[in-house]
Amino acid sequence: MSQKGNKFGTFKGVFTPSILTILGVIMYLRMPWIVGQAGLLATLGIIFVAHIISATTGLSVASIATDKKVKTGGTYYMISRSLGLPIGGTLGLALFVGLSLSVSLYLIGFAETLLTAFNFEQTLNNIRITGTIILILITIITFISTNLALKTQFIILLVMTLSLISIFMGRHEFGPDTNAVSTATTTLPWIALFAIFFPAVTGFEAGVSMSGDLENPKKSIPKGTIYAIIVGLMVYVAMAFFLYYTVDRDVLINDSSVLLNISFYAPLVIAGVWGATLSSAFGSILAAPRILQATAIDRITPKIFSKGVGAGNEPRNALLLSFVIAFAGILIGELNVIARVVSIFFIITYGFLNLTCAIENLAGSDFRPTFRIPAWISIIGAVACFVIIIQLDITAMIAATIILGGIFLFLKRKELRLQSGDTWGGIWSSLAKYSLLKLSVSDNKNQQNWRPNIILFSGNVSDRPHLIEMTRILVGKQGVFTNFELVEDPNDKHLFDKLATTSSEIDQTGKAIITRHYTCNHLYDGMKMIARVYGFSGFEPNTIFMGWAKNTKDPEKFMTTISELHELDFNLIFLNHKKKLDSEKSKTIDLWWNGNSRNLNFGVALLKYITTDQTWRNAKVRVLIVNYNSAKTESIYALINQIIDNSRLIANVKVINNATEKLSEYDILKSESAETDLTIIELKALISNNK
């Protein structure tokens, strides 16, 4: 989507809204109180940990912004284009709510100082009324023009700079008797103070979210974001040292107007506070609607929020919803409470933003930013975010996880997809490559580690659903299978059509199946060729499964094919399907062994997988042996029971004495298993009786 209108550069579009939000209400109204509560060392710890998160996130933002064309939505756009719309949409909505609540955070701070300046009592209702009036005014200004809102910020930046100069040049009589190095005994926990301070370092989000209004986002976002974070860090560290060395702890804790009292010219500080709070509110109320607009463009939120007005496509409908959320925050009226809630939203989003950059760096095959950072920087930022959120408020974290998880599942069910794709393909490819390398060097030949990797010749999925169903049962949760559909064309000059296709089909249960379609000049030759060439290192197929060919036109070719597949060291399984199972009655399974072959262990392995499936979990299992030597009956019982016990199966053993009558094995099998739902027998028993 192309967009015309006013486009902003680095200073006006990113640095100015970011630095004014960073040096905002927290600095003026809560920084002295935090220094008094925590002491110098703990305050510096709060500042540096918060800036570790903001700096790593800012660097991640800068890296992603120089790789992709960043459009409207800022952080949301970056995450959604990397991790997909469900995750991006979930975090985008969280960020939208967080920014909208930030507006109320700043306006509550503005209301506190305004009431103090005009000698009004700071009651909850007075704060609500004052904050609501100012919210209406800044919404009207933003509603009229984004450019007008940004122009007011240059004046505010000048006033704020003068107010800081006035604070640092001030002379006063509130010097400390003792330096507040350690934390006060009656203070809040460190993590609670951190939560109150943290919104101060989230200000760079205001600039990033203006991405759709920037002339050159790839250039402006990295430079403006990094410069704003550095300047903010320098100011906060300088203020912590200044307050520690020059102001008494009791004054810092108990006097909410301490910066006015210690300044060179108090009206400048008042103007700075008002300017900082208003500029921060402007920055957030400009950013939040653009995120909601971007989610609506991607069909995550209602279409009404995607509509823009004027040459700049300004999101007025989304602005109205931001107003409602900010108004709800003002009704709460407690700055510290709002600060903690805002911190939770931002820390979660920043954690995933860092994770996005790390994943892009490690797994994104098309990730080529002009500003590249090592993946470990983003990983540090992500880990720091998740550690802090756990320490901050475990109850709030659980609640946020449940809410965001519900939104994610809802968006996932909507099956939203980006035409440009996302990074998950690269992630799965990297994991698959690593897994294959590990499998290649692991001991897969050990019987305990054996897993079925099946080549299935079912033909069309809809024609032989019983083959698909049984294959799913055999592979369970640990094995895999690939379905092949071979179309015979005697006129084809090649053994295989080199333009073979792969498709994802849906079976009768609604589950997806990967099917490879080949045209070959002879069906059985196609099977043998696939058996020879299909597979890859570490994940070679070990079993071939197909239906039993009852009416084959070329039985000799079929038998030759079976023999050749056996020589290729494949396990061969054939399904002779006769009836549909009655799902109501108890299932029965018979495993037949002739007492001489080495196929018993394979049959027991199949039983383990079959009885794991829900359909066959309670089946009654029998192991039957035709015995031609009565003297070996007891030893056969002992051997079979030991194998069953080692395999942790529940089965009955039946030894059929055929030493005297010497009946046909097939006749015995037919008699004993006439009513059995599933009979597992050796292939030679079928071949020898031509059944």
Beta strands, then each sheet from edge to edge (+ up, - down):
strand 1: 453-457
strand 2: 480-488
strand 3: 501-506
strand 4: 512-520
strand 5: 543-547
strand 6: 571-575
strand 7: 588-593
strand 8: 620-627
strand 9: 652-657
strand 10: 678-680
sheet 1: 3+ 4- 2- 1- 5- 6-
sheet 2: 9+ 8+ 7+ 10+
end
